[in-house]
Amino acid sequence: MKRKYQLKERARRQAETRQRIVDATVGLHTSIGPAKTTVSAIASRAGVERHTVYAHFPDEDTLFAACIAHWTAEHPLPDFASSLQLDAPEERLGGVLSDLYAWYESVEPDLAVFLRDTEPAPLAEEMARTASAMRELADALARGWPRRKTVRAATGHAVEFETWRSLVRRHGLSRKQAVEAMVRLVSAS
């Protein structure tokens, strides 16, 4: 008796292998960094051969795109919509920064590695998109304040990862204290 060929099972195994490769790559990117990640290391961590990695991802750009999509799906930016609807600029800024700084806390090790290793083109493109989103957020937060240029510079500074890192990690402020310090800075600008 001939066995019936089931594409479903093969497709399921292929999807699992692909996901193991993506998980392995993300794990390496967030630990040793994209610049030091090799296809051999990815294959080893995923439990596959190098040719299997290439069979699923014919080039680095395709692999990076899959990794970026996976990481951003796992760690989406907070939804700032409700805070951005607040009328008082101080409350709006405080709400956004509180959510943003909580997100920074949750992804700090990964972001630090990504910022260090922005060379691979897909990662550089994603970092540029994130920087653009932060500029748009800073512009939205600057609305309703006087002296637009200095306020915009202060809101831009407030939403940066390195600002949060400096205040919380290097200078020991709590998230709440860091938010309050940035609201005071913007208010005084």
LINDANOR-V128911 format. One record per residue. N is the residue number from 1. RES is the residue in one small letter. PHI is phi as a letter, one per 40 degrees, with the letter a starting at -180 (* if undefined). OMEGA is omega as a letter, one per 40 degrees, with the letter a starting at -180 (999 if undefined). NEAR is the number of other C-alpha atoms within 12 Angstrom. Layout:
BEGIN
n,res,phi,omega,near
N,RES,PHI,OMEGA,NEAR
N,RES,PHI,OMEGA,NEAR
END
This chain:
BEGIN
n,res,phi,omega,near
1,m,*,i,3
2,k,c,i,4
3,r,c,i,5
4,k,c,i,8
5,y,c,a,9
6,q,b,i,10
7,l,c,a,11
8,k,d,a,11
9,e,c,i,12
10,r,c,i,12
11,a,c,i,13
12,r,c,i,13
13,r,c,i,14
14,q,c,i,19
15,a,c,i,16
16,e,c,i,18
17,t,c,i,27
18,r,d,a,30
19,q,c,i,27
20,r,c,i,27
21,i,c,i,38
22,v,c,i,35
23,d,d,i,28
24,a,c,a,35
25,t,c,i,41
26,v,c,i,35
27,g,d,i,27
28,l,c,i,30
29,h,c,a,36
30,t,c,i,28
31,s,b,a,22
32,i,c,i,23
33,g,h,i,27
34,p,d,a,38
35,a,c,a,25
36,k,b,a,22
37,t,c,i,27
38,t,b,i,21
39,v,c,i,33
40,s,c,i,22
41,a,c,i,25
42,i,c,a,37
43,a,d,a,29
44,s,c,a,21
45,r,c,a,24
46,a,c,a,26
47,g,g,i,24
48,v,b,i,26
49,e,c,i,19
50,r,d,a,21
51,h,c,i,18
52,t,c,i,22
53,v,d,a,33
54,y,c,i,22
55,a,c,a,20
56,h,c,a,25
57,f,b,a,26
58,p,c,i,16
59,d,a,a,18
60,e,c,a,27
61,d,d,i,20
62,t,c,i,23
63,l,c,i,35
64,f,c,i,36
65,a,c,i,25
66,a,c,i,28
67,c,c,i,33
68,i,c,i,36
69,a,c,i,21
70,h,c,a,23
71,w,c,a,27
72,t,c,i,22
73,a,c,i,12
74,e,c,a,16
75,h,b,a,21
76,p,c,i,19
77,l,d,i,25
78,p,c,i,25
79,d,c,a,18
80,f,c,a,27
81,a,d,a,17
82,s,c,i,16
83,s,c,a,25
84,l,c,i,29
85,q,c,a,20
86,l,c,a,20
87,d,c,a,16
88,a,c,a,19
89,p,d,a,28
90,e,c,i,32
91,e,c,i,25
92,r,c,i,31
93,l,c,a,47
94,g,c,i,35
95,g,c,i,32
96,v,c,a,38
97,l,c,i,44
98,s,c,i,32
99,d,c,a,28
100,l,c,a,36
101,y,c,i,38
102,a,c,i,26
103,w,c,i,28
104,y,d,i,30
105,e,d,a,26
106,s,c,a,19
107,v,b,a,24
108,e,d,a,24
109,p,c,a,22
110,d,c,a,28
111,l,c,i,31
112,a,c,i,24
113,v,c,a,26
114,f,c,i,34
115,l,c,i,27
116,r,c,a,22
117,d,b,a,24
118,t,c,a,23
119,e,c,a,20
120,p,d,a,27
121,a,d,a,21
122,p,c,i,25
123,l,c,i,35
124,a,c,i,23
125,e,c,i,19
126,e,c,i,27
127,m,c,i,26
128,a,c,i,18
129,r,c,i,15
130,t,c,i,24
131,a,c,i,20
132,s,c,i,17
133,a,c,i,19
134,m,c,i,27
135,r,c,i,23
136,e,c,i,20
137,l,c,i,32
138,a,c,i,35
139,d,c,i,28
140,a,c,a,28
141,l,c,a,43
142,a,c,a,35
143,r,c,i,27
144,g,g,i,23
145,w,b,i,27
146,p,c,i,16
147,r,f,a,16
148,r,d,a,21
149,k,c,a,17
150,t,c,i,21
151,v,c,a,31
152,r,c,i,30
153,a,c,a,24
154,a,c,i,30
155,t,c,i,41
156,g,c,i,33
157,h,c,a,32
158,a,c,a,40
159,v,c,a,44
160,e,c,i,30
161,f,d,a,33
162,e,c,i,21
163,t,c,i,27
164,w,d,a,36
165,r,c,i,30
166,s,c,a,21
167,l,c,a,27
168,v,c,a,25
169,r,c,a,20
170,r,c,a,13
171,h,b,i,14
172,g,g,i,14
173,l,c,i,20
174,s,c,i,21
175,r,d,a,29
176,k,c,i,23
177,q,c,i,20
178,a,c,i,31
179,v,c,a,33
180,e,c,i,26
181,a,c,a,28
182,m,c,i,39
183,v,c,i,33
184,r,c,i,21
185,l,c,a,23
186,v,c,i,37
187,s,c,a,29
188,a,c,a,17
189,s,c,999,20
END
